[in-house]
Amino acid sequence: MKIIILAGGEGKRMWPIQTDKCLIPFLGKPLLYHNLKKIKDNVKGEFIIVATPQNKDHIEKVAKELELTYQVVVQSEPKGMADGLLSAKEYLKEEILVVNAEDLLDGKIYSEVAKGGAEVVFAALKVNKYFPGGYLKVDRDKVSGIVEKPGERNEPSDLVKLVVDYFKDGKKLVEYLEKITSGSDNVYEKALNQMIVDGIEVKFIKYDGPWIPLKYPWQILDIQGYFLSSIEQKIYSDANVSEKAIITGKVLIEEGAKVFEGAVIKGPCYIGKGVVVGNNSMVRETNLEEGVVTGFNSDITRSYIGPNCWFHTNYIGDSVIEGNFGMGSGAVLANLRLDDHTIRVRVAEKEVDTGRHKLGLIAGQGSRVGVNASTMPGVKIGANSLVGPGVTLYQDVKDNTKILVKQEYQISEHTPNLTSYDQFRKKL
């Protein structure tokens, strides 16, 4: 069997995150590593990984580390799922299994779908509320059609199609993909519908496990929660943890990490290689990737912190920080609206309701926040941008941008008439 991994897309809705979705690290390994390992553990076959020119080398490194039998195929431009598959058409022969690189699923579904049982088999997730995806029209265990984004109350069933697709004959899929034309990127879905119209037997397997797509940057927090829920308590032998630190719950502390006196870590938490948790700092339900430094008296709560970030006397709540990020002393990332409404975020000129009551800053690579600055819930800062000292940030900041607050002084003569502190000292 050929296992086709689609990792060549473009995450337009992920700004300001620059890292390819499948390469974002969790527990010290890229998301792709975790997903490929699950598939390898459940399905035997050769992996055909569709990559971009930019992520090809990183993907090769992951595949080698997992000792996969694999080929990497480059999709030169992000032209959709069908184009990605056609980039690898020379490998689409006999049985194939098509999987998205970044969707987080229970590993058992891969083996269940890969067993076949029909010419085409899909994985389908039962949903309790509307999801803007492809819904299946079904007749018992057979699929009679796919309806893309039908709109709330127009759903043909409560089953949303996931991208875990088995084809008994990969060549036949190629034939359909090549004869379908479309002005949008829905060629793959149209090809599947045409297969059904032409009488090809298509079945589905109902999936009721966890499913976390990575479409928006705040969903990184959902994926983090999934991984943190699975960790076991472990402190590597060469980690340096003070006896005066407090560690409770399941906490994984990697090699070379340092936890100083007075620090409190409340699990589940991941403390990556070389991380420093400073005196009197609090870390709760958080993923700290390699090289993070939390200086004295910082509070980092339910946040994803990418590699090589620096903090000092800061509050970071429910935030997504990509990496190489720095905060000046006293800076705060707010995560809760005072009216307790869910937090809405602008994505590609549209306002999207995150469904979250708590969401802090989303920051791209290399961004900085100055001393005593504060950011409002759900604000995004682009890569390599600077929010200056004392700024209260209510709006998104583009990549490579500096924002400062203008301050005016009023200067006049001053005649001292100082209050003596002696009267207070006597009371003490």
VOPAGU-2260 file (C-alpha; in pm, 1 decimal, decimal comma):
REM VOPAGU-2260
SITE   aa  ch    i         X         Y         Z
SITE  MET   A    0       0,0       0,0       0,0
SITE  LYS   A    1     109,0     356,8     -71,9
SITE  ILE   A    2      32,7     604,7     208,2
SITE  ILE   A    3      -1,2     953,5      58,9
SITE  ILE   A    4      69,2    1230,1     311,8
SITE  LEU   A    5     -44,5    1575,2     197,0
SITE  ALA   A    6     199,8    1829,2     344,0
SITE  GLY   A    7     223,7    2073,1      53,4
SITE  GLY   A    8     -51,2    2320,7     136,5
SITE  GLU   A    9     -36,3    2688,4     225,7
SITE  GLY   A   10    -170,1    2798,5     564,8
SITE  LYS   A   11    -322,3    3131,3     460,7
SITE  ARG   A   12    -538,5    3150,5     773,7
SITE  MET   A   13    -247,6    3077,7    1010,3
SITE  TRP   A   14     -92,1    3427,0    1005,1
SITE  PRO   A   15     113,6    3543,0    1190,6
SITE  ILE   A   16     254,3    3189,8    1235,6
SITE  GLN   A   17     526,8    3135,8     974,7
SITE  THR   A   18     619,4    2772,5    1043,4
SITE  ASP   A   19     448,4    2515,8     818,7
SITE  LYS   A   20     156,1    2370,6    1011,3
SITE  CYS   A   21     287,1    2015,4    1005,6
SITE  LEU   A   22     629,6    2128,9    1132,7
SITE  ILE   A   23     513,0    2316,2    1444,1
SITE  PRO   A   24     681,6    2137,9    1737,3
SITE  PHE   A   25     491,7    1977,2    2025,2
SITE  LEU   A   26     673,1    1794,4    2306,3
SITE  GLY   A   27     997,6    1861,9    2121,3
SITE  LYS   A   28     893,5    1699,5    1791,3
SITE  PRO   A   29     714,6    1838,1    1482,1
SITE  LEU   A   30     343,6    1762,4    1454,7
SITE  LEU   A   31     426,0    1563,7    1140,1
SITE  TYR   A   32     652,8    1335,4    1344,9
SITE  HIS   A   33     369,3    1247,6    1583,3
SITE  ASN   A   34     122,6    1185,0    1297,9
SITE  LEU   A   35     359,1     978,1    1084,5
SITE  LYS   A   36     449,4     765,3    1385,8
SITE  LYS   A   37      80,7     692,0    1449,7
SITE  ILE   A   38      27,1     592,0    1088,6
SITE  LYS   A   39     342,7     377,6    1083,5
SITE  ASP   A   40     225,1     198,5    1398,8
SITE  ASN   A   41    -112,2     116,7    1239,4
SITE  VAL   A   42     -58,3      74,3     863,3
SITE  LYS   A   43     217,7    -103,8     673,1
SITE  GLY   A   44     326,7      50,6     343,8
SITE  GLU   A   45     546,4     300,1     163,9
SITE  PHE   A   46     499,6     666,2     252,7
SITE  ILE   A   47     469,4     918,5     -31,5
SITE  ILE   A   48     494,1    1263,1     126,0
SITE  VAL   A   49     385,2    1564,0     -81,6
SITE  ALA   A   50     595,9    1860,7      31,0
SITE  THR   A   51     666,3    2221,1     -66,8
SITE  PRO   A   52    1005,1    2340,4    -191,5
SITE  GLN   A   53    1047,4    2515,0     147,6
SITE  ASN   A   54     961,2    2226,0     380,6
SITE  LYS   A   55    1107,1    1936,1     177,5
SITE  ASP   A   56    1435,3    1910,8     372,5
SITE  HIS   A   57    1259,7    1930,1     711,2
SITE  ILE   A   58    1016,8    1656,9     608,1
SITE  GLU   A   59    1300,6    1434,5     487,4
SITE  LYS   A   60    1465,2    1472,5     827,4
SITE  VAL   A   61    1146,9    1361,6    1005,5
SITE  ALA   A   62    1098,6    1063,6     773,2
SITE  LYS   A   63    1457,0     947,9     826,0
SITE  GLU   A   64    1428,6     981,5    1203,0
SITE  LEU   A   65    1123,7     753,6    1195,2
SITE  GLU   A   66    1305,2     511,5     962,2
SITE  LEU   A   67    1017,7     514,2     714,0
SITE  THR   A   68    1019,6     362,5     369,1
SITE  TYR   A   69     937,5     682,6     185,5
SITE  GLN   A   70     956,9     915,3    -112,6
SITE  VAL   A   71     919,8    1294,2     -93,3
SITE  VAL   A   72     744,4    1459,5    -386,9
SITE  VAL   A   73     747,1    1838,4    -429,0
SITE  GLN   A   74     428,0    2028,9    -510,8
SITE  SER   A   75     578,9    2341,3    -666,1
SITE  GLU   A   76     280,2    2568,6    -593,1
SITE  PRO   A   77      -4,7    2542,2    -340,8
SITE  LYS   A   78    -282,2    2467,9    -591,2
SITE  GLY   A   79    -499,3    2247,6    -377,0
SITE  MET   A   80    -538,7    1885,4    -278,8
SITE  ALA   A   81    -593,3    1746,8    -629,1
SITE  ASP   A   82    -279,9    1914,5    -761,0
SITE  GLY   A   83     -85,3    1776,4    -466,4
SITE  LEU   A   84    -199,6    1423,9    -547,4
SITE  LEU   A   85    -123,2    1465,2    -917,0
SITE  SER   A   86     228,2    1576,8    -821,3
SITE  ALA   A   87     270,8    1220,9    -694,3
SITE  LYS   A   88      67,7    1043,9    -964,6
SITE  GLU   A   89     351,9     810,4   -1061,3
SITE  TYR   A   90     313,1     652,8    -715,0
SITE  LEU   A   91     -68,5     637,3    -716,9
SITE  LYS   A   92     -94,0     273,5    -814,8
SITE  GLU   A   93    -295,6     -11,2    -668,2
SITE  GLU   A   94    -406,2      49,7    -306,8
SITE  ILE   A   95    -352,1     396,8    -162,7
SITE  LEU   A   96    -442,8     574,9     160,2
SITE  VAL   A   97    -468,3     957,4     146,3
SITE  VAL   A   98    -410,9    1149,7     471,8
SITE  ASN   A   99    -370,6    1515,2     570,5
SITE  ALA   A  100     -33,9    1584,6     733,6
SITE  GLU   A  101    -160,9    1802,5    1018,0
SITE  ASP   A  102    -502,4    1662,1    1119,9
SITE  LEU   A  103    -481,7    1508,0    1466,2
SITE  LEU   A  104    -665,6    1174,7    1491,6
SITE  ASP   A  105    -657,6     852,4    1688,6
SITE  GLY   A  106    -422,7     608,2    1513,2
SITE  LYS   A  107    -678,6     326,3    1493,9
SITE  ILE   A  108    -882,8     501,2    1225,5
SITE  TYR   A  109    -596,4     465,1     976,3
SITE  SER   A  110    -591,3      86,5    1006,4
SITE  GLU   A  111    -971,3      63,3     997,3
SITE  VAL   A  112    -998,1     261,5     673,7
SITE  ALA   A  113    -691,4      93,3     519,7
SITE  LYS   A  114    -861,1    -247,4     548,1
SITE  GLY   A  115   -1081,4    -136,9     259,1
SITE  GLY   A  116   -1401,9    -331,2     212,5
SITE  ALA   A  117   -1503,4    -131,1     -94,4
SITE  GLU   A  118   -1343,9      38,3    -393,3
SITE  VAL   A  119   -1335,2     362,1    -193,7
SITE  VAL   A  120   -1364,2     408,0     184,9
SITE  PHE   A  121   -1385,7     736,3     378,6
SITE  ALA   A  122   -1355,6     817,7     748,2
SITE  ALA   A  123   -1656,3    1015,2     872,8
SITE  LEU   A  124   -1692,0    1207,0    1197,5
SITE  LYS   A  125   -2030,9    1245,8    1365,4
SITE  VAL   A  126   -2079,5    1611,0    1467,4
SITE  ASN   A  127   -2326,3    1768,1    1708,9
SITE  LYS   A  128   -2316,0    2119,4    1561,4
SITE  TYR   A  129   -2251,8    2267,1    1220,5
SITE  PHE   A  130   -1898,2    2247,1    1086,8
SITE  PRO   A  131   -1804,4    2423,1     759,6
SITE  GLY   A  132   -1678,3    2112,5     579,9
SITE  GLY   A  133   -1787,4    1836,8     346,7
SITE  TYR   A  134   -2094,0    1639,0     460,7
SITE  LEU   A  135   -2176,5    1286,8     344,9
SITE  LYS   A  136   -2505,8    1177,5     195,2
SITE  VAL   A  137   -2540,8     821,3     316,1
SITE  ASP   A  138   -2752,3     511,1     264,9
SITE  ARG   A  139   -2667,7     274,5     550,7
SITE  ASP   A  140   -2290,0     226,1     521,1
SITE  LYS   A  141   -2267,4     354,7     162,7
SITE  VAL   A  142   -2195,9     709,6      47,7
SITE  SER   A  143   -2434,5     852,7    -213,3
SITE  GLY   A  144   -2280,5    1201,4    -234,1
SITE  ILE   A  145   -2067,6    1473,6     -75,3
SITE  VAL   A  146   -2205,5    1821,6      -6,3
SITE  GLU   A  147   -1943,4    2089,6      58,5
SITE  LYS   A  148   -2031,5    2347,8     324,8
SITE  PRO   A  149   -2409,4    2313,0     294,4
SITE  GLY   A  150   -2481,7    2575,9     559,2
SITE  GLU   A  151   -2639,6    2528,3     899,8
SITE  ARG   A  152   -2968,4    2329,5     889,6
SITE  ASN   A  153   -2903,2    2219,1     532,7
SITE  GLU   A  154   -2676,0    1928,3     625,8
SITE  PRO   A  155   -2763,3    1600,5     448,2
SITE  SER   A  156   -2646,1    1404,3     756,4
SITE  ASP   A  157   -2451,1    1454,2    1078,3
SITE  LEU   A  158   -2136,9    1301,6     921,2
SITE  VAL   A  159   -1844,4    1520,3     817,7
SITE  LYS   A  160   -1587,3    1368,5     582,5
SITE  LEU   A  161   -1232,7    1353,9     720,0
SITE  VAL   A  162    -924,6    1320,2     498,2
SITE  VAL   A  163    -849,5     954,1     561,4
SITE  ASP   A  164    -942,8     810,0     221,0
SITE  TYR   A  165    -877,9     458,9      89,5
SITE  PHE   A  166    -875,4     378,8    -283,1
SITE  LYS   A  167    -843,1      20,7    -405,7
SITE  ASP   A  168    -711,2     150,5    -739,1
SITE  GLY   A  169    -500,1     467,4    -725,0
SITE  LYS   A  170    -481,6     488,3   -1105,2
SITE  LYS   A  171    -857,7     527,1   -1122,5
SITE  LEU   A  172    -838,4     823,9    -883,9
SITE  VAL   A  173    -577,4     984,5   -1109,2
SITE  GLU   A  174    -806,1     939,5   -1412,3
SITE  TYR   A  175   -1089,1    1123,2   -1235,8
SITE  LEU   A  176    -864,0    1400,5   -1106,7
SITE  GLU   A  177    -725,5    1465,5   -1454,0
SITE  LYS   A  178   -1062,5    1490,2   -1626,6
SITE  ILE   A  179   -1227,0    1722,0   -1372,2
SITE  THR   A  180   -1197,9    2098,6   -1428,0
SITE  SER   A  181   -1286,6    2366,2   -1175,0
SITE  GLY   A  182   -1218,9    2734,4   -1118,4
SITE  SER   A  183   -1158,8    2675,2    -746,1
SITE  ASP   A  184    -956,8    2425,4    -543,2
SITE  ASN   A  185   -1239,6    2170,0    -508,2
SITE  VAL   A  186   -1124,1    1937,3    -789,1
SITE  TYR   A  187   -1066,6    1650,6    -543,8
SITE  GLU   A  188   -1418,0    1674,0    -399,9
SITE  LYS   A  189   -1570,7    1696,6    -748,7
SITE  ALA   A  190   -1374,6    1390,2    -857,9
SITE  LEU   A  191   -1505,9    1193,8    -558,4
SITE  ASN   A  192   -1862,9    1295,7    -635,2
SITE  GLN   A  193   -1820,9    1191,7    -997,4
SITE  MET   A  194   -1695,3     850,6    -885,4
SITE  ILE   A  195   -2014,2     808,6    -683,0
SITE  VAL   A  196   -2231,9     920,8    -978,0
SITE  ASP   A  197   -2053,8     666,8   -1200,3
SITE  GLY   A  198   -2151,5     385,1    -967,8
SITE  ILE   A  199   -1820,5     321,4    -793,0
SITE  GLU   A  200   -1886,8     164,2    -454,1
SITE  VAL   A  201   -1799,8     411,1    -177,4
SITE  LYS   A  202   -1838,8     324,2     190,1
SITE  PHE   A  203   -1761,1     506,7     511,6
SITE  ILE   A  204   -1636,2     415,6     856,8
SITE  LYS   A  205   -1775,0     618,5    1144,3
SITE  TYR   A  206   -1508,2     774,5    1364,9
SITE  ASP   A  207   -1584,3     891,3    1717,9
SITE  GLY   A  208   -1236,2     968,9    1851,2
SITE  PRO   A  209   -1059,2    1303,4    1888,0
SITE  TRP   A  210   -1021,6    1516,0    1576,7
SITE  ILE   A  211    -834,0    1844,8    1589,3
SITE  PRO   A  212    -782,6    2023,6    1258,4
SITE  LEU   A  213    -520,6    2296,8    1230,7
SITE  LYS   A  214    -691,1    2571,8    1033,9
SITE  TYR   A  215    -642,4    2874,5    1261,7
SITE  PRO   A  216    -349,2    2964,4    1488,7
SITE  TRP   A  217    -544,8    2941,6    1814,9
SITE  GLN   A  218    -613,2    2573,4    1739,7
SITE  ILE   A  219    -248,2    2517,2    1830,8
SITE  LEU   A  220    -373,6    2540,7    2191,1
SITE  ASP   A  221    -620,6    2255,7    2127,5
SITE  ILE   A  222    -345,2    2036,9    1982,6
SITE  GLN   A  223    -119,8    2125,4    2274,6
SITE  GLY   A  224    -393,6    2018,4    2516,2
SITE  TYR   A  225    -420,6    1682,2    2339,7
SITE  PHE   A  226     -48,0    1614,1    2365,5
SITE  LEU   A  227     -18,2    1735,1    2724,3
SITE  SER   A  228    -302,3    1502,2    2827,4
SITE  SER   A  229     -94,2    1204,4    2712,5
SITE  ILE   A  230     239,1    1275,8    2885,7
SITE  GLU   A  231     379,6    1079,9    3177,5
SITE  GLN   A  232     571,5    1223,6    3472,0
SITE  LYS   A  233     942,2    1217,8    3389,7
SITE  ILE   A  234    1246,3    1426,7    3480,2
SITE  TYR   A  235    1559,6    1346,9    3278,7
SITE  SER   A  236    1867,4    1266,7    3485,7
SITE  ASP   A  237    2070,9    1563,6    3361,9
SITE  ALA   A  238    1791,6    1815,3    3424,1
SITE  ASN   A  239    1873,1    2041,7    3718,3
SITE  VAL   A  240    1565,5    2086,0    3938,2
SITE  SER   A  241    1597,8    2267,2    4270,1
SITE  GLU   A  242    1470,8    2088,9    4579,5
SITE  LYS   A  243    1294,2    2415,5    4661,4
SITE  ALA   A  244    1089,7    2408,4    4340,7
SITE  ILE   A  245     733,1    2271,8    4351,5
SITE  ILE   A  246     626,0    2030,4    4077,4
SITE  THR   A  247     274,6    1881,8    4079,8
SITE  GLY   A  248      80,2    1676,0    3826,6
SITE  LYS   A  249     225,6    1514,7    3515,2
SITE  VAL   A  250     531,0    1713,7    3411,6
SITE  LEU   A  251     790,8    1609,0    3154,1
SITE  ILE   A  252    1123,8    1788,5    3202,3
SITE  GLU   A  253    1375,7    1727,0    2924,0
SITE  GLU   A  254    1752,9    1699,6    2938,3
SITE  GLY   A  255    1950,8    2012,4    3016,9
SITE  ALA   A  256    1653,8    2199,3    3165,1
SITE  LYS   A  257    1695,2    2405,9    3483,6
SITE  VAL   A  258    1425,5    2481,3    3739,0
SITE  PHE   A  259    1529,8    2730,1    4007,1
SITE  GLU   A  260    1430,2    2784,0    4369,8
SITE  GLY   A  261    1073,0    2895,5    4428,1
SITE  ALA   A  262     951,9    2796,4    4081,5
SITE  VAL   A  263     612,7    2622,2    4061,0
SITE  ILE   A  264     520,4    2391,4    3771,0
SITE  LYS   A  265     164,8    2257,0    3767,5
SITE  GLY   A  266     102,2    1979,6    3518,0
SITE  PRO   A  267      32,0    1874,2    3266,5
SITE  CYS   A  268     339,8    2060,3    3139,7
SITE  TYR   A  269     621,7    2002,4    2896,6
SITE  ILE   A  270     957,8    2162,3    2977,2
SITE  GLY   A  271    1180,8    2120,4    2672,1
SITE  LYS   A  272    1554,8    2077,5    2629,2
SITE  GLY   A  273    1763,7    2354,3    2781,3
SITE  VAL   A  274    1462,3    2542,8    2917,0
SITE  VAL   A  275    1516,8    2766,4    3220,7
SITE  VAL   A  276    1233,1    2822,7    3468,8
SITE  GLY   A  277    1347,0    3109,4    3688,6
SITE  ASN   A  278    1299,4    3187,1    4056,5
SITE  ASN   A  279     937,8    3233,5    4167,8
SITE  SER   A  280     801,7    3166,4    3818,9
SITE  MET   A  281     473,7    2981,5    3770,6
SITE  VAL   A  282     414,5    2751,8    3470,3
SITE  ARG   A  283      72,2    2587,1    3433,4
SITE  GLU   A  284     -67,2    2355,4    3160,9
SITE  THR   A  285     190,6    2485,2    2915,1
SITE  ASN   A  286     428,6    2360,4    2645,9
SITE  LEU   A  287     773,3    2526,6    2668,1
SITE  GLU   A  288     978,5    2427,3    2364,6
SITE  GLU   A  289    1358,2    2404,6    2350,9
SITE  GLY   A  290    1565,3    2698,0    2475,9
SITE  VAL   A  291    1284,1    2898,1    2642,7
SITE  VAL   A  292    1391,5    3115,8    2936,9
SITE  THR   A  293    1137,2    3235,3    3192,1
SITE  GLY   A  294    1317,4    3481,9    3411,9
SITE  PHE   A  295    1227,4    3581,8    3765,2
SITE  ASN   A  296     860,9    3597,8    3867,3
SITE  SER   A  297     681,5    3515,9    3540,6
SITE  ASP   A  298     337,9    3349,5    3515,6
SITE  ILE   A  299     282,5    3139,9    3200,9
SITE  THR   A  300     -58,3    2974,3    3188,1
SITE  ARG   A  301    -219,4    2741,4    2927,1
SITE  SER   A  302      10,1    2879,1    2657,7
SITE  TYR   A  303     207,6    2741,0    2366,5
SITE  ILE   A  304     563,1    2880,0    2379,2
SITE  GLY   A  305     782,8    2800,1    2079,7
SITE  PRO   A  306    1162,9    2766,6    2085,5
SITE  ASN   A  307    1403,9    3029,8    2221,5
SITE  CYS   A  308    1158,6    3274,2    2382,1
SITE  TRP   A  309    1258,0    3500,6    2673,5
SITE  PHE   A  310    1042,2    3633,1    2959,7
SITE  HIS   A  311    1104,2    3832,4    3279,6
SITE  THR   A  312     836,2    3941,7    3530,4
SITE  ASN   A  313     557,4    3887,2    3276,6
SITE  TYR   A  314     206,5    3742,0    3257,2
SITE  ILE   A  315     132,1    3519,3    2956,4
SITE  GLY   A  316    -214,0    3362,3    2945,2
SITE  ASP   A  317    -370,6    3136,2    2677,1
SITE  SER   A  318    -126,3    3266,4    2417,0
SITE  VAL   A  319      42,0    3121,6    2107,3
SITE  ILE   A  320     402,9    3237,1    2071,0
SITE  GLU   A  321     576,2    3091,3    1765,5
SITE  GLY   A  322     936,6    3136,6    1876,0
SITE  ASN   A  323    1237,2    3369,2    1918,2
SITE  PHE   A  324    1009,2    3607,4    2108,3
SITE  GLY   A  325    1106,0    3847,8    2384,4
SITE  MET   A  326     914,9    4046,8    2647,7
SITE  GLY   A  327    1039,3    4335,6    2854,8
SITE  SER   A  328     988,0    4343,7    3228,9
SITE  GLY   A  329     631,8    4419,4    3338,1
SITE  ALA   A  330     470,8    4346,6    3000,2
SITE  VAL   A  331     136,4    4162,8    3016,4
SITE  LEU   A  332     -63,2    3961,0    2760,3
SITE  ALA   A  333    -432,8    3991,3    2850,6
SITE  ASN   A  334    -647,8    3685,9    2778,1
SITE  LEU   A  335   -1001,0    3763,9    2904,2
SITE  ARG   A  336   -1255,9    4024,6    2796,6
SITE  LEU   A  337   -1409,8    4208,1    3089,5
SITE  ASP   A  338   -1757,6    4139,1    2946,6
SITE  ASP   A  339   -1666,1    3766,6    2925,3
SITE  HIS   A  340   -1777,3    3743,9    2560,5
SITE  THR   A  341   -1603,8    3496,4    2333,3
SITE  ILE   A  342   -1300,1    3640,9    2160,4
SITE  ARG   A  343   -1323,6    3733,1    1791,8
SITE  VAL   A  344   -1016,3    3753,4    1569,1
SITE  ARG   A  345    -966,0    3901,4    1223,7
SITE  VAL   A  346    -857,6    3640,4     968,6
SITE  ALA   A  347    -800,8    3744,3     605,6
SITE  GLU   A  348   -1018,6    4055,6     645,9
SITE  LYS   A  349   -1300,4    3859,4     810,4
SITE  GLU   A  350   -1390,1    3846,1    1177,3
SITE  VAL   A  351   -1394,2    3491,1    1315,2
SITE  ASP   A  352   -1542,4    3387,9    1650,1
SITE  THR   A  353   -1283,1    3163,8    1814,5
SITE  GLY   A  354   -1541,7    3022,8    2054,0
SITE  ARG   A  355   -1290,0    3085,2    2331,5
SITE  HIS   A  356   -1356,0    3296,1    2638,4
SITE  LYS   A  357    -982,9    3310,1    2702,4
SITE  LEU   A  358    -728,7    3384,2    2431,4
SITE  GLY   A  359    -416,7    3596,7    2466,7
SITE  LEU   A  360    -158,9    3708,8    2212,7
SITE  ILE   A  361     -74,1    3526,8    1889,8
SITE  ALA   A  362     281,8    3624,0    1793,3
SITE  GLY   A  363     498,1    3537,2    1493,2
SITE  GLN   A  364     869,1    3454,1    1483,5
SITE  GLY   A  365    1112,3    3716,1    1609,5
SITE  SER   A  366     857,8    3960,2    1753,1
SITE  ARG   A  367     920,9    4170,2    2065,9
SITE  VAL   A  368     705,2    4339,4    2332,2
SITE  GLY   A  369     865,2    4622,3    2533,6
SITE  VAL   A  370     862,3    4694,5    2907,2
SITE  ASN   A  371     523,6    4764,2    3066,0
SITE  ALA   A  372     340,7    4711,9    2737,6
SITE  SER   A  373      12,8    4520,5    2727,3
SITE  THR   A  374    -179,5    4342,3    2453,3
SITE  MET   A  375    -555,3    4290,8    2447,9
SITE  PRO   A  376    -719,6    3945,7    2406,3
SITE  GLY   A  377    -685,9    3787,8    2061,5
SITE  VAL   A  378    -444,8    4045,5    1919,0
SITE  LYS   A  379    -185,9    3923,5    1664,8
SITE  ILE   A  380     169,5    4050,2    1615,2
SITE  GLY   A  381     344,6    3973,8    1287,7
SITE  ALA   A  382     691,0    3824,7    1247,6
SITE  ASN   A  383     990,2    4045,1    1335,3
SITE  SER   A  384     769,6    4324,8    1470,4
SITE  LEU   A  385     815,1    4540,9    1778,1
SITE  VAL   A  386     557,0    4670,2    2023,8
SITE  GLY   A  387     729,6    4947,6    2213,6
SITE  PRO   A  388     738,6    5024,7    2587,2
SITE  GLY   A  389     412,0    5128,8    2746,9
SITE  VAL   A  390     193,9    5053,7    2442,5
SITE  THR   A  391    -155,1    4915,7    2503,0
SITE  LEU   A  392    -221,0    4717,1    2186,4
SITE  TYR   A  393    -580,8    4680,5    2067,2
SITE  GLN   A  394    -516,5    4591,8    1701,1
SITE  ASP   A  395    -307,2    4353,2    1493,4
SITE  VAL   A  396      44,9    4451,8    1391,0
SITE  LYS   A  397     173,0    4351,0    1045,1
SITE  ASP   A  398     503,7    4173,6     982,9
SITE  ASN   A  399     821,5    4383,9    1010,9
SITE  THR   A  400     644,4    4673,9    1183,9
SITE  LYS   A  401     731,4    4888,7    1485,0
SITE  ILE   A  402     459,1    5051,9    1694,2
SITE  LEU   A  403     540,6    5311,4    1960,9
SITE  VAL   A  404     332,3    5532,0    2186,5
SITE  LYS   A  405     392,0    5906,4    2159,0
SITE  GLN   A  406     446,2    6068,7    2494,8
SITE  GLU   A  407     451,2    6439,0    2579,3
SITE  TYR   A  408     610,3    6585,2    2890,6
SITE  GLN   A  409     485,7    6885,6    3088,7
SITE  ILE   A  410     788,4    7047,6    3255,2
SITE  SER   A  411     765,5    7322,0    3519,9
SITE  GLU   A  412     946,4    7441,8    3831,1
SITE  HIS   A  413     896,9    7242,6    4148,1
SITE  THR   A  414     920,4    7375,2    4505,3
SITE  PRO   A  415     963,6    7079,0    4742,6
SITE  ASN   A  416     720,9    7050,1    5032,8
SITE  LEU   A  417     793,6    6691,8    5119,6
SITE  THR   A  418     589,2    6488,2    5363,1
SITE  SER   A  419     793,8    6343,3    5645,2
SITE  TYR   A  420     772,6    5966,6    5667,9
SITE  ASP   A  421     853,1    5973,5    6039,1
SITE  GLN   A  422     483,0    5977,7    6133,0
SITE  PHE   A  423     429,1    5650,7    5943,5
SITE  ARG   A  424     744,5    5497,1    6081,2
SITE  LYS   A  425     617,2    5546,5    6438,0
SITE  LYS   A  426     299,1    5352,8    6353,6
SITE  LEU   A  427     507,2    5063,9    6228,3
